[in-house]
């Protein structure tokens, strides 16, 4: 999943950069739009409970160094 994370991080940075450069936008509103769009996309492939558990895990571990689970390399 390392490649996916790099692409996702670039997409987020590009979106936030666009928000910074447009006085009609805010970074917070852009982050919320990204989150909403992402959750809508995830619901096509996962249950709400699965998504909720993933988000809870990320929030609980946001300030710690945890390894991202990847496919076999």
VENWORA-V346503 format. One record per helix or strand. SS is the DSSP state (H for helix, E for strand). FROM is the first residue (numbers start at 1). LEN is the number of residues. Records with the same first field share a line. If there is no record, write none. Layout:
SS=FROM-LEN ; FROM-LEN
This chain:
H=2-20 ; 27-16 ; 48-13
